[in-house]
Amino acid sequence: MNKFYTLYDRLRPTVMTFVTTFSTQAWYHLRHPTWRGVALSLAALPALLLVYFVLLIPFTPSIRDIQKSRTQQPAIVMSVDGKELAAFKGANRDRIKLADISPNVVAALISTEDHRFYEHHGLDFTRIVGAILRTFGGDLQGGSTLTQQLARNLYPEEVGRSRSLTRKFKEIITALKIEAIYSKDEILETYLNTVPFLYNAFGIEMAARTYFDKSADKLDVLESATLVGMLKGTSYYNPVMNPERAKERRNIVLGQMVKHNKLDAKRFEALKKRPLKVDFERQTEPLGAAPHLTQFLRRWLIDWADRNDYNIYADGLVVRTTIDSRLQKLANEAVKRQADRLQGVANNEWSPRAWAGKKELVRALVRETPEYKAAREQGEADEAIFKRLLADSAFIQALRQDKTRLQAGFLALDPTTGHVKAWVGSRDFAKDPFDHVQQARRQAGSTFKPFVYGAAFENGARPTDTYMDDAVEISLGGNQVWRPTDGGGPSYAPMTLRQGLMYSKNTITAQVMQSVGPGKVAALAQAAGVRQSKLEQVMSLALGTSPVTLKEMVAGYATIANKGSYIEPFMVISVEDRSGKVLETWQAKAPEQAMQVSTAQTLVDVMRGVVDQGTGAGIRSRYGIQADVAGKTGTTQDNTDGWFILMHPQLVAGAWVGFNDNRVTLSDYWGQGAHSALPIVGDFFAASLRSRVVDAQARFDVPKNSSSPVPAPSSPVNDWFNSLFPPAGQVVPPPLPMTTPDGSPIPGYQAPQVQAPPPVQQSPGVVIPAQPAPGTAPPQFVVVPGRPVTPQERGSSGGIPILREYSVPDSANR
């Protein structure tokens, strides 16, 4: 660097002298021109332009880039069984061959845009000269050929669209390169597949579908002329927004076809009087079978492609995933079928009358809307805003429908490999792209309890160990006491750990948590799979108060099903190029032993009882599943979240059901996980076993406890008998509404008979704040028997308060 500066210092005086002398002489000749000087200058101008033209060649697309452009293919995502799940297109286009395009389109295009197309080699000098002359006459004209237009369409950034000499030179250079390597038909085909037509429609195939609801090979003369006419100005000649202009332009195109012998003059006279007859339908990009997963993979693949110098929209990459298209289809159907039926419940429970009765909640929801915020920013008074918006029936109806739209998430994976087999992030990606599998964090409720009992088994406890089902008081220090309860009060009878988990008893779970401590429970849950969400190490963690994702919970249950060995959920097997060459492969990470094998086996056996006799018995009685399965239901405070996760030796599947806004909930019956999330998993598993995608004969390598018999298989006779004489302590639930989300009946649907839990009863005691003790910062709480808990006492989130005395209603342990 020092040598460079030394050389610069030496040459600087010489350079400055040359520049000064040249500038002085040039200025003198400009002030005193001669005929010889003018002639030399005019002769030098073409030479300078030619030099400039040559210098621009390296700054235009290379021959290799142009060769690749015709064979551009989007990356596709494939299932493990060879089905296409999605294609990552840079624009909404379907590339087709020239033979699949109506000849009317080609005739209209060449007649209007470039009638000497087959005669020139990229530049039409006759047209260029004519355009220059007309431009000088005040009529601004373009002289671009179809090849030059293609150059702009293919390389908008490299060529540009500004009116400048540089842009024109780049366009000409690129056009000459295109003509050198493409045949005329290839140029036409590429042009018609890349030209834009508004509404995110690129290419003639998408344009035909968008404006005439047909494929490109079915376009008639009028339709072809209409679309070709748009090329002069897609917005100005838009047949949807400007039909009169579009018709006038269409007739000009028809006239050009007559002029160049592509259309009979007599026919033209008849055609030009006809209306446009546009059949407009905006085209949307296909979402695929697993849109939430594929959108996640799109972001991942863009990063991978950037690191490896690939283009996901052009290089034809093939992403091989672990998704099984058969299971994905069954998952989609189960989520839609069960969530649509449950939406009928939500529509009834949140009817306009019920909505109007929730005045404080409605005002809170209105306050969060863009309409309210915009009015406040404009200085409108608060009460005036509410008066106006609450009186706006369309606004209130839209708000109610948005807030009371039920949501669901579903995930299934192979516990022995970690391979994700099915992923449903919401009921409808187009309406709710938010992913409830790995983005949403919700309280897990009683689905978290297996980690509590697992920590106890790790410490040497046994399923037969007994606790007393009595009122529980656990001191938290600082004058704070935790009193978890179950609906109906304690039985004052001994209960084993097996029974405590089977029947999801809060009092038993709290005593188990007290014996092992929150730290060990949190550590076990994290080791098993809850690795991204923060777990609060407090006593109420036993009842699933820390928000987690569905993906974490299903991974945790997969660890239990896999003999305590955690395998991180895994989705991408390989990426290949368009010729099938494998560019990179991936394997699941090495398993990690999260818990003892004996602990995992004990949990599997105990959780068999949940579906045999406990809160998940609907898996057997309603869906007739007799395979070796184990699982757990979960419901959070006020029925905000419904959960169910089911384990099978080959597959673990879980579902979450709720509303995006946790202030909106379902009733005590339908909001329970056994009646909201369980039907999704039950429907999915029943179909998977019935289609033999999952082996019904597979068994866990775990001896089955003889004290937990499997009930007799469901049959029409048994169902009828049980409906007449329900077991003691049980009720026959109301039928599920036979309506779709919009209230219309579901054809052929018959409401199933669902096994109901014992009736929900008021907890024997609730918590209200008392006056703070003198000199103490934290509040104390007293128990007032028989009085309901108010929203203020629950806390603003409606969740279970942490680090204070409270009672938990029965709905929080199902």
C-alpha positions in Angstrom: 0.0 0.0 0.0 2.9 2.4 0.8 4.4 1.6 -2.7 1.1 2.5 -4.3 1.0 5.9 -2.6 4.6 6.6 -3.5 3.8 5.9 -7.2 0.7 8.0 -7.0 2.7 11.0 -5.6 5.2 10.6 -8.5 2.6 10.5 -11.3 0.2 13.0 -9.9 2.0 16.1 -11.3 2.2 14.5 -14.8 -1.5 13.5 -14.8 -2.6 16.9 -13.6 -0.6 18.6 -16.3 -2.2 16.4 -19.0 -5.7 16.9 -17.8 -5.2 20.7 -17.6 -3.7 20.9 -21.1 -6.4 18.6 -22.7 -9.2 20.6 -21.0 -7.7 23.9 -22.2 -7.3 22.8 -25.8 -10.8 21.2 -25.9 -12.4 24.4 -24.6 -10.5 26.4 -27.2 -11.7 24.2 -30.1 -15.3 24.4 -28.8 -15.1 28.2 -28.9 -13.3 28.3 -32.3 -14.7 25.4 -34.4 -13.4 24.6 -37.8 -14.9 22.5 -40.7 -12.2 19.9 -40.2 -12.9 19.7 -36.5 -16.6 19.4 -37.0 -16.2 16.6 -39.6 -13.8 14.7 -37.3 -16.2 15.0 -34.4 -19.1 13.7 -36.4 -17.1 10.8 -37.6 -15.9 10.0 -34.1 -19.5 9.9 -32.7 -20.5 6.5 -34.2 -17.1 5.1 -33.3 -17.6 6.2 -29.7 -21.1 4.7 -29.6 -19.8 1.5 -31.0 -17.1 1.4 -28.3 -19.7 2.1 -25.6 -21.9 -0.7 -27.1 -19.1 -3.2 -26.9 -18.2 -2.1 -23.3 -21.8 -2.9 -22.2 -21.7 -6.5 -23.4 -20.2 -7.9 -20.2 -22.9 -6.1 -18.2 -25.8 -8.0 -20.0 -27.0 -11.5 -19.3 -24.5 -14.2 -20.4 -25.3 -16.9 -23.0 -25.4 -19.4 -20.1 -28.0 -17.4 -18.2 -30.1 -17.1 -21.4 -29.9 -20.8 -22.0 -31.0 -21.5 -18.5 -33.9 -19.0 -18.6 -35.9 -21.2 -21.1 -35.6 -24.2 -18.9 -36.4 -22.5 -15.6 -38.2 -24.7 -13.2 -39.5 -24.0 -9.7 -38.3 -26.0 -6.7 -40.8 -28.6 -5.7 -41.4 -30.3 -2.3 -42.1 -34.0 -2.4 -43.5 -36.4 0.2 -41.7 -39.5 1.2 -44.1 -41.5 -0.9 -43.4 -39.5 -4.1 -46.3 -37.0 -4.2 -45.8 -33.3 -4.9 -46.7 -31.2 -1.9 -45.9 -27.7 -3.3 -44.0 -25.8 -6.0 -42.1 -22.6 -5.2 -42.9 -20.3 -8.1 -41.5 -16.9 -8.4 -44.7 -15.7 -10.0 -48.2 -17.1 -10.5 -47.5 -18.9 -13.9 -47.9 -22.2 -15.5 -45.4 -22.8 -18.3 -46.9 -24.5 -21.4 -45.6 -25.5 -24.8 -46.2 -23.4 -28.0 -48.3 -26.3 -29.3 -50.6 -25.9 -26.3 -51.3 -22.3 -27.1 -54.2 -21.3 -29.5 -53.0 -20.4 -33.0 -55.3 -17.3 -32.7 -52.9 -16.0 -30.0 -49.8 -16.4 -32.1 -51.5 -14.8 -35.1 -52.7 -11.8 -33.1 -49.4 -11.3 -31.4 -47.2 -11.4 -34.5 -49.7 -9.2 -36.5 -49.8 -6.5 -33.8 -46.4 -6.5 -32.1 -43.9 -7.7 -34.7 -45.2 -8.7 -38.2 -41.7 -9.2 -39.5 -40.8 -11.5 -36.6 -39.7 -14.4 -38.8 -37.7 -12.2 -41.1 -35.3 -10.3 -38.7 -32.6 -11.5 -36.3 -33.7 -9.6 -33.2 -33.6 -6.1 -34.6 -36.1 -4.7 -37.2 -34.2 -1.8 -38.7 -37.2 -0.8 -40.9 -39.3 -0.5 -37.8 -36.5 1.3 -35.9 -36.2 4.0 -38.6 -39.9 4.4 -38.8 -40.2 4.8 -35.1 -37.4 7.5 -35.1 -39.1 9.4 -37.8 -42.5 9.3 -36.1 -40.9 10.3 -32.8 -39.3 13.4 -34.4 -42.8 14.2 -35.8 -44.2 14.3 -32.2 -45.7 10.8 -32.2 -43.7 8.8 -29.6 -43.3 5.3 -31.0 -41.4 2.2 -29.9 -39.4 0.1 -32.3 -38.9 -3.0 -30.1 -39.3 -6.5 -31.6 -40.8 -9.4 -29.7 -37.2 -10.5 -29.0 -36.3 -7.2 -27.4 -39.5 -7.3 -25.4 -38.6 -10.8 -24.2 -35.2 -9.5 -23.1 -36.9 -6.9 -20.9 -39.4 -9.5 -19.5 -36.7 -12.0 -18.7 -34.1 -9.6 -17.3 -35.9 -6.5 -15.9 -33.1 -5.8 -13.5 -30.1 -6.4 -15.8 -31.7 -4.6 -18.8 -33.9 -2.1 -17.0 -36.9 -0.1 -18.2 -35.8 3.5 -18.1 -35.8 5.5 -21.3 -32.0 5.8 -21.8 -29.4 4.9 -24.4 -27.7 2.5 -22.0 -31.0 0.6 -21.5 -31.6 0.4 -25.2 -28.1 -0.9 -25.9 -28.4 -3.6 -23.2 -31.8 -4.6 -24.7 -30.4 -4.9 -28.2 -27.3 -6.9 -27.0 -29.5 -9.3 -25.0 -31.9 -9.7 -28.0 -29.1 -10.6 -30.3 -27.9 -13.2 -27.8 -31.4 -14.6 -27.5 -31.7 -14.9 -31.3 -28.3 -16.6 -31.5 -29.3 -19.5 -29.2 -33.1 -19.7 -29.5 -35.2 -20.7 -32.5 -38.1 -18.4 -33.5 -40.7 -20.8 -32.0 -38.7 -21.1 -28.8 -38.7 -17.3 -28.5 -42.4 -17.1 -29.1 -43.0 -19.9 -26.5 -40.8 -18.2 -23.9 -42.3 -14.8 -24.6 -45.9 -16.0 -24.2 -45.0 -17.8 -20.9 -43.4 -14.8 -19.3 -45.4 -11.7 -20.3 -47.4 -10.2 -17.4 -51.2 -9.7 -17.5 -52.1 -8.0 -14.1 -53.6 -9.7 -11.0 -50.3 -11.6 -10.5 -51.0 -13.6 -13.7 -47.9 -14.2 -15.7 -48.0 -16.0 -19.1 -50.8 -16.7 -21.5 -52.1 -19.8 -19.6 -52.7 -17.8 -16.4 -54.1 -14.9 -18.4 -56.6 -17.2 -20.1 -57.7 -18.7 -16.8 -57.9 -15.3 -15.1 -59.9 -13.4 -17.8 -61.8 -16.2 -19.6 -61.8 -19.1 -17.2 -60.3 -21.5 -19.8 -56.9 -22.9 -20.9 -54.8 -21.1 -23.5 -55.4 -23.7 -26.2 -59.2 -22.9 -26.0 -58.9 -19.2 -26.7 -60.9 -18.0 -29.7 -60.1 -15.0 -32.0 -61.9 -12.4 -29.9 -60.3 -13.6 -26.6 -56.9 -13.8 -28.1 -57.1 -10.3 -29.5 -58.3 -9.0 -26.1 -55.3 -10.5 -24.3 -52.8 -9.4 -27.0 -54.3 -5.9 -26.9 -53.5 -5.7 -23.2 -49.8 -5.8 -24.0 -49.7 -2.2 -25.1 -50.7 -1.2 -21.5 -52.1 -3.8 -19.2 -53.7 -1.3 -16.8 -55.0 1.1 -19.4 -56.6 -1.7 -21.5 -57.7 -3.9 -18.5 -60.9 -5.6 -19.7 -62.2 -5.8 -16.1 -61.8 -2.2 -15.1 -61.8 -0.5 -18.5 -64.0 -2.6 -20.8 -64.6 0.1 -23.4 -60.9 0.8 -23.9 -60.2 -2.9 -24.0 -62.9 -3.5 -26.7 -61.5 -0.6 -28.8 -58.0 -2.0 -28.5 -59.2 -5.5 -29.3 -60.7 -4.3 -32.5 -57.4 -2.6 -33.5 -55.7 -6.0 -33.0 -58.3 -7.6 -35.2 -57.7 -4.9 -37.8 -54.0 -5.7 -37.8 -54.8 -9.4 -38.3 -56.8 -8.5 -41.4 -54.0 -6.2 -42.6 -51.5 -9.1 -42.4 -53.8 -11.7 -43.8 -54.5 -13.5 -40.5 -58.2 -12.8 -40.5 -60.9 -12.5 -43.2 -62.2 -8.9 -43.7 -65.8 -10.0 -43.7 -65.4 -11.9 -40.5 -63.7 -8.9 -38.9 -66.8 -6.7 -39.6 -68.9 -9.2 -37.7 -66.5 -9.8 -34.9 -65.7 -6.2 -34.0 -69.4 -5.6 -32.9 -69.4 -8.4 -30.3 -69.0 -7.7 -26.6 -65.9 -8.7 -24.6 -67.6 -11.5 -22.5 -64.9 -11.5 -19.8 -65.3 -14.3 -17.2 -62.9 -12.9 -14.6 -61.6 -15.1 -11.8 -58.4 -14.1 -9.9 -56.0 -17.0 -9.8 -54.3 -17.9 -6.5 -51.2 -19.9 -6.1 -52.0 -23.5 -5.0 -51.4 -23.9 -1.3 -50.6 -27.6 -1.5 -51.5 -30.3 1.0 -49.3 -29.0 3.8 -49.1 -25.2 3.4 -47.8 -24.3 6.8 -45.0 -26.8 6.5 -44.1 -25.8 3.0 -44.0 -22.1 3.8 -41.6 -22.9 6.6 -39.6 -25.0 4.1 -39.6 -22.2 1.6 -37.8 -19.9 4.0 -35.4 -22.7 4.9 -34.7 -23.5 1.2 -34.1 -19.8 0.3 -31.3 -19.7 2.9 -29.9 -23.0 1.7 -30.0 -21.9 -1.9 -28.3 -18.6 -1.2 -25.5 -20.4 0.6 -25.1 -22.9 -2.3 -25.6 -20.5 -5.2 -29.0 -21.9 -6.4 -32.2 -20.2 -7.3 -35.3 -21.8 -5.9 -37.5 -20.4 -8.6 -35.4 -21.4 -11.6 -33.0 -24.3 -10.9 -35.6 -27.1 -10.6 -34.5 -28.2 -7.1 -36.4 -31.1 -5.5 -36.8 -31.2 -1.7 -37.5 -34.7 -0.4 -39.4 -34.6 2.9 -40.6 -37.1 5.5 -44.3 -36.2 5.1 -46.5 -39.1 4.1 -49.1 -37.7 1.7 -51.6 -40.3 2.8 -51.4 -39.3 6.4 -51.3 -35.6 5.5 -54.6 -36.1 3.6 -56.2 -37.8 6.5 -55.0 -35.1 8.9 -56.4 -32.4 6.7 -59.7 -34.1 6.5 -59.9 -34.8 10.2 -59.1 -31.2 11.2 -61.6 -29.8 8.7 -64.4 -32.3 9.5 -64.2 -32.0 13.3 -63.3 -28.3 13.5 -66.2 -27.4 11.2 -68.6 -29.4 13.4 -67.2 -27.8 16.5 -67.6 -24.4 14.8 -71.3 -25.0 14.9 -71.0 -25.2 18.7 -69.1 -21.9 18.7 -71.7 -20.3 16.5 -74.4 -21.2 18.9 -72.5 -20.3 22.1 -71.4 -17.0 20.5 -74.6 -16.1 18.8 -75.3 -12.4 18.3 -77.4 -12.3 21.4 -74.7 -14.0 23.5 -72.1 -11.7 22.0 -74.2 -8.7 22.9 -74.3 -9.9 26.5 -70.5 -9.8 26.8 -70.4 -6.0 26.9 -67.1 -5.5 28.6 -65.3 -8.1 26.4 -66.8 -6.6 23.2 -65.7 -3.1 24.2 -62.2 -4.5 24.8 -62.1 -6.2 21.4 -63.4 -3.1 19.7 -60.7 -1.0 21.4 -58.1 -3.2 19.7 -59.4 -2.8 16.1 -57.7 -0.6 13.5 -61.0 1.3 13.1 -61.0 2.3 16.7 -57.3 3.2 16.7 -57.6 5.3 13.6 -60.5 7.2 15.1 -58.5 7.9 18.2 -55.6 9.2 16.2 -58.0 11.6 14.5 -59.0 13.0 17.8 -62.5 11.5 18.1 -63.8 11.1 21.6 -63.8 7.6 23.1 -67.5 7.3 23.8 -68.3 8.7 20.4 -66.2 6.0 18.8 -67.9 3.2 20.7 -71.3 4.6 20.0 -70.6 4.7 16.2 -68.8 1.4 16.0 -71.2 -0.6 18.2 -74.1 0.7 16.0 -72.3 -0.5 12.9 -73.9 -4.0 12.4 -71.5 -4.9 9.5 -68.5 -4.0 11.6 -69.7 -5.9 14.7 -70.6 -9.0 12.7 -67.2 -9.1 11.0 -65.5 -8.7 14.4 -67.6 -11.4 16.0 -67.0 -13.8 13.1 -63.2 -13.1 13.3 -62.9 -13.5 17.0 -65.2 -16.6 17.3 -63.6 -18.5 14.4 -62.3 -21.7 16.0 -58.7 -22.7 15.3 -56.8 -26.0 15.5 -53.4 -27.4 15.0 -52.3 -31.0 14.4 -49.0 -32.8 14.2 -48.1 -36.5 13.7 -44.6 -38.0 13.8 -42.8 -41.3 13.9 -41.4 -41.7 17.4 -38.7 -44.1 16.4 -37.1 -41.8 13.7 -38.4 -38.3 14.5 -39.8 -38.1 11.0 -42.7 -35.6 10.8 -45.6 -37.4 8.9 -48.4 -34.8 8.9 -48.6 -31.1 9.8 -51.7 -29.0 9.8 -51.1 -25.5 11.1 -54.6 -24.1 11.1 -58.1 -24.9 9.7 -57.5 -22.8 6.6 -54.1 -21.3 5.6 -55.7 -18.7 3.3 -57.8 -17.3 6.2 -55.3 -17.9 9.0 -51.7 -18.4 7.9 -50.5 -18.4 11.6 -49.0 -21.8 12.4 -50.5 -23.3 15.6 -48.0 -26.2 15.4 -44.7 -24.4 16.1 -45.6 -20.6 16.3 -48.4 -20.6 18.8 -47.6 -21.0 22.5 -50.5 -22.0 24.7 -50.9 -23.5 28.2 -50.7 -27.3 27.9 -53.1 -28.1 30.8 -53.2 -31.7 31.9 -51.2 -32.9 28.9 -48.2 -31.7 30.9 -48.9 -34.1 33.8 -47.0 -37.1 32.4 -43.8 -35.1 32.9 -44.8 -34.7 36.6 -45.4 -38.4 37.1 -42.4 -39.2 34.9 -40.2 -37.2 37.3 -41.6 -39.2 40.2 -41.0 -42.5 38.5 -37.4 -41.4 37.8 -37.1 -40.9 41.6 -38.2 -44.4 42.3 -41.9 -44.0 42.7 -44.2 -46.8 41.5 -47.6 -46.6 39.9 -49.1 -48.4 42.9 -47.8 -45.8 45.3 -50.8 -44.2 47.1 -51.7 -40.7 48.0 -54.8 -39.5 49.8 -57.4 -37.6 47.7 -57.9 -35.0 50.3 -57.8 -31.2 50.4 -54.3 -30.0 49.5 -52.5 -27.0 51.0 -49.0 -26.4 49.8 -47.1 -23.5 51.3 -45.2 -21.4 48.8 -43.5 -19.1 51.4 -44.2 -15.5 52.0 -47.7 -16.1 53.3 -48.7 -17.8 50.0 -50.5 -21.1 49.9 -51.5 -23.2 46.9 -54.8 -25.1 47.1 -55.5 -26.9 43.9 -58.9 -28.7 43.7 -60.9 -30.9 41.5 -64.6 -30.5 40.6 -66.9 -32.1 43.1 -64.3 -31.9 45.9 -62.0 -34.6 47.3 -63.1 -38.2 47.7 -61.1 -38.6 51.0 -60.1 -42.0 49.6 -56.6 -43.4 48.8 -55.6 -43.2 45.2 -52.6 -44.6 43.3 -50.4 -42.7 41.0 -51.8 -44.8 38.2 -55.3 -43.6 39.0 -54.2 -40.0 39.6 -52.9 -39.8 36.0 -55.7 -41.8 34.4 -58.4 -39.6 35.9 -56.2 -36.4 35.8 -56.6 -35.6 39.5 -55.2 -32.2 40.4 -54.9 -33.0 44.1 -52.8 -36.1 43.5 -50.7 -34.3 40.8 -50.0 -31.5 43.2 -48.8 -33.8 45.9 -46.5 -35.6 43.3 -45.1 -32.2 42.2 -44.4 -31.4 45.9 -42.5 -34.6 46.3 -40.2 -34.2 43.3 -40.1 -30.4 43.0 -40.7 -28.1 40.0 -37.0 -28.1 39.0 -36.9 -31.8 38.2 -40.2 -31.7 36.4 -39.1 -28.8 34.2 -35.8 -30.6 33.5 -37.5 -33.8 32.5 -39.9 -32.0 30.2 -37.1 -30.1 28.5 -35.0 -33.2 28.0 -38.1 -35.0 26.6 -38.8 -32.3 23.9 -40.1 -29.0 25.4 -36.8 -27.2 24.4 -37.8 -23.8 22.9 -40.4 -22.6 25.4 -39.4 -21.3 28.9 -40.9 -23.3 31.7 -41.6 -21.4 34.9 -40.3 -23.6 37.8 -43.3 -23.1 40.1 -45.7 -25.5 41.7 -48.5 -24.7 39.2 -46.3 -26.0 36.4 -47.8 -29.4 37.4 -51.1 -28.3 35.8 -49.5 -27.1 32.6 -49.5 -23.3 33.2 -46.4 -22.5 31.1 -47.1 -21.8 27.4 -45.6 -24.4 25.0 -46.0 -25.3 21.4 -47.9 -28.3 20.0 -44.7 -29.4 18.2 -42.8 -29.5 21.6 -45.5 -31.5 23.3 -45.9 -34.1 20.5 -42.1 -34.4 20.5 -42.2 -35.0 24.3 -44.8 -37.7 24.0 -42.8 -39.3 21.1 -39.8 -39.5 23.6 -42.1 -41.5 26.0 -43.2 -43.7 23.2 -39.6 -44.3 22.1 -38.4 -45.7 25.4 -37.4 -42.4 26.7 -35.1 -41.5 23.8 -35.6 -38.0 22.4 -35.1 -37.5 18.6 -35.5 -34.0 17.3 -38.4 -33.7 14.8 -37.0 -34.0 11.4 -38.5 -33.0 8.0 -36.0 -32.7 5.1 -34.3 -35.8 3.8 -32.4 -34.4 0.8 -32.2 -31.7 -1.9 -31.7 -32.8 -5.5 -31.1 -30.9 -8.7 -33.5 -31.3 -11.7 -31.6 -34.3 -13.1 -31.9 -36.2 -9.8 -28.4 -35.6 -8.6 -28.4 -35.5 -4.8 -26.9 -32.1 -3.7 -27.1 -32.6 0.1 -28.7 -35.1 2.5 -29.7 -34.9 6.1 -30.3 -37.4 8.9 -32.0 -37.0 12.2 -29.8 -36.0 15.0 -28.5 -38.8 17.3 -31.0 -39.9 19.9 -30.7 -38.5 23.4 -31.8 -40.5 26.4 -34.1 -38.1 28.2 -35.4 -40.5 30.8 -34.8 -44.1 31.9 -36.3 -46.8 29.7 -38.3 -48.1 32.7 -39.7 -44.7 33.4 -40.9 -44.3 29.8 -42.4 -47.8 29.8 -44.2 -47.2 33.0 -45.7 -44.0 31.6 -46.9 -45.8 28.5 -48.6 -48.4 30.5 -50.2 -45.9 32.9 -51.3 -43.7 30.0 -52.9 -46.8 28.4 -55.4 -46.5 31.2 -56.3 -42.9 30.1 -57.8 -44.3 26.9 -59.0 -47.5 28.5 -60.9 -46.1 31.4 -59.9 -42.4 32.0 -60.5 -39.0 30.4 -59.5 -40.3 26.9 -62.0 -43.2 26.8 -63.7 -41.8 23.7 -60.8 -43.2 21.7 -62.2 -46.7 22.4 -65.9 -46.1 22.8 -66.5 -43.5 20.1 -63.9 -44.4 17.5 -63.6 -48.1 18.1 -59.8 -48.0 18.1 -58.5 -51.3 19.7 -54.8 -50.8 18.8 -52.2 -50.6 21.5 -52.4 -46.8 22.2 -51.8 -44.5 25.2 -52.5 -40.8 25.5 -53.6 -37.8 27.6 -56.3 -35.1 27.4 -55.8 -31.5 28.5 -57.9 -28.5 29.2 -56.8 -25.1 30.5 -58.5 -22.6 32.7 -61.9 -21.5 31.4 -61.7 -24.0 28.6 -59.3 -21.7 26.7 -57.3 -24.6 25.2 -58.2 -28.1 24.4 -55.5 -30.7 23.9 -55.2 -34.4 23.2 -52.1 -36.4 22.3 -52.1 -40.1 21.4 -49.2 -42.5 21.3 -48.9 -45.6 19.1 -45.6 -47.6 18.5 -45.4 -46.2 15.0 -47.0 -42.8 15.3 -47.6 -40.1 17.8 -50.3 -37.5 17.0 -51.5 -34.5 18.9 -54.1 -31.8 18.4 -54.8 -28.4 19.9 -58.2 -26.6 19.6 -59.1 -23.1 20.7 -59.5 -19.5 19.6 -56.7 -17.1 18.6 -57.9 -14.7 21.3 -57.8 -16.6 24.6 -60.6 -14.4 26.0 -63.0 -16.3 23.7 -63.8 -19.8 25.0 -66.2 -22.6 24.7 -68.6 -24.0 27.4 -67.4 -26.4 30.2 -68.4 -29.4 28.1 -67.4 -28.7 24.6 -64.3 -26.8 25.7 -62.7 -29.8 27.3 -59.9 -31.5 25.4 -61.8 -34.8 25.4 -64.6 -33.2 23.3 -62.6 -30.7 21.2 -59.1 -32.0 20.4 -59.7 -35.8 21.0 -62.2 -36.1 18.0 -59.5 -34.8 15.6 -56.9 -37.3 16.8 -59.5 -40.1 17.0 -60.8 -39.4 13.5 -57.2 -39.3 12.1 -56.1 -42.5 13.9 -59.2 -44.5 13.1 -58.8 -43.7 9.4 -55.0 -44.4 9.5 -55.6 -47.8 11.0 -58.5 -48.6 8.7 -56.4 -47.7 5.6 -53.5 -49.7 7.0 -51.1 -46.9 6.7 -50.5 -47.5 10.4 -50.2 -51.1 11.6 -53.1 -52.0 14.0 -51.1 -55.0 15.2 -48.1 -53.1 16.4 -47.5 -53.2 20.1 -45.4 -51.3 22.6 -42.7 -53.4 24.2 -44.3 -52.8 27.5 -46.3 -55.4 29.6 -49.9 -54.3 30.2 -51.2 -53.9 33.7 -53.9 -56.5 34.2 -55.8 -54.1 36.5 -56.7 -51.8 33.6 -58.9 -54.0 31.3 -59.8 -52.7 27.9 -63.6 -52.1 27.6 -65.6 -54.2 25.1 -65.5 -52.9 21.6 -68.1 -50.4 20.6 -71.2 -51.7 18.8 -74.5 -50.2 17.8 -76.3 -52.4 20.4 -73.9 -51.3 23.2 -74.1 -47.7 22.1 -78.0 -47.8 22.1 -78.0 -49.6 25.5 -75.6 -47.1 27.1 -77.6 -44.2 25.7 -80.7 -45.5 27.6 -78.8 -46.4 30.8 -75.7 -44.4 31.1 -73.2 -45.5 33.8 -73.6 -43.9 37.2 -72.2 -40.4 37.4 -72.2 -39.9 33.6 -74.6 -38.1 31.3 -75.4 -38.4 27.6 -74.0 -35.2 26.0 -76.0 -33.0 23.7 -75.6 -33.8 20.0 -72.9 -31.9 18.1 -74.6 -29.3 15.9 -75.1 -30.5 12.4 -74.0 -27.2 10.8 -71.0 -25.8 8.9 -69.3 -22.6 10.0 -71.9 -20.5 8.1 -74.8 -22.3 9.8 -75.8 -24.6 6.9 -76.4 -28.3 7.6 -73.7 -30.9 6.9 -75.2 -33.4 4.4 -75.5 -36.9 5.8 -74.0 -36.0 9.2 -75.3 -37.8 12.3 -74.2 -36.6 15.7 -72.2 -39.3 17.5 -72.8 -40.5 21.0 -69.9 -39.2 23.1 -69.0 -40.6 26.4 -69.3 -37.7 28.8 -67.3 -37.1 32.0 -68.9 -36.6 35.4 -70.9 -33.3 35.6 -68.8 -30.3 36.4 -69.5 -29.0 39.9 -68.6 -25.8 41.6 -65.3 -26.0 43.4 -65.7 -26.0 47.2 -63.7 -22.9 47.7 -62.4 -20.0 45.7 -59.9 -17.3 46.3 -60.3 -13.5 46.8 -57.7 -11.1 47.9 -57.6 -10.0 51.5 -56.0 -6.8 53.0 -52.2 -7.0 52.9 -50.6 -7.8 56.2 -48.8 -4.7 57.7 -45.3 -4.5 56.5 -45.7 -7.2 53.8 -45.5 -6.6 50.0 -47.3 -9.6 48.6 -51.0 -9.9 49.1 -52.6 -12.7 51.1 -55.7 -14.6 50.1 -58.6 -16.1 51.9 -61.0 -18.8 50.9 -64.7 -18.0 50.7 -66.7 -21.3 50.2 -69.2 -21.4 47.3 -68.5 -18.0 45.7 -67.5 -18.0 41.9 -64.1 -16.7 40.9 -64.3 -13.3 39.1 -62.2 -12.5 36.0 -60.2 -10.0 38.1 -59.4 -12.7 40.6 -58.2 -15.0 37.8 -55.9 -12.4 36.4 -56.1 -10.5 33.1 -55.1 -13.5 31.0 -57.7 -15.8 32.4 -55.0 -18.4 33.1 -54.2 -20.0 36.4 -52.5 -17.5 38.7 -49.0 -18.4 39.7 -47.5 -18.0 43.2 -50.7 -17.3 45.0 -53.4 -19.4 46.7 -56.2 -20.5 44.3 -58.6 -23.3 43.5 -58.7 -25.0 40.1 -62.1 -25.9 38.6 -62.7 -29.4 37.3 -62.5 -28.1 33.6 -58.8 -27.5 34.1 -57.9 -31.1 34.6 -59.7 -32.9 31.8 
